[in-house]
Amino acid sequence: MREDLVGDDSLIGAMSKTDLRNEDHWDEMRVMPCEEAGFLCEPTQLSLTSLGGRSKRMINYSVRNYQNRTVSEIMRGPGPVGLLRTVAGGYGRWLPRFAMRRHPLLWWVDRAALRRMAARS
């Protein structure tokens, strides 16, 4: 379940904190924060092109949200051994459980994300 995962940092962190087992083996001390680390995001200008890019980014974040929910449930159960090669391989099982959030902007991006995910299942 790693080849098509949108943002694998959460999964890598979870696998590190569980020593490649399920969440029953979670240990915060296995991963320590780096105080000097940072994040750089270039500002964008307000334009139709930038709005299109932001829209795609929001949809990707929504896909990531649904994927993380799937991965979290697997990590609570069998752990990494239960992960598929692709997340899309499990969409048929997981998509019926997902609902769009109520906030109008989030509803729209969730709808687009779920449609994209359904097309890839």
Salt bridges, closest charged atoms under 4 A:
GLU3 OE2 - ARG85 NE 2.62
ASP9 OD1 - ARG64 NH2 2.34
ASP19 OD2 - ARG21 NH2 3.97
GLU23 OE1 - ARG76 NE 3.96
GLU28 OE1 - LYS17 NZ 2.89
GLU73 OE2 - ARG97 NH1 3.23
ASP110 OD1 - ARG101 NH2 2.70
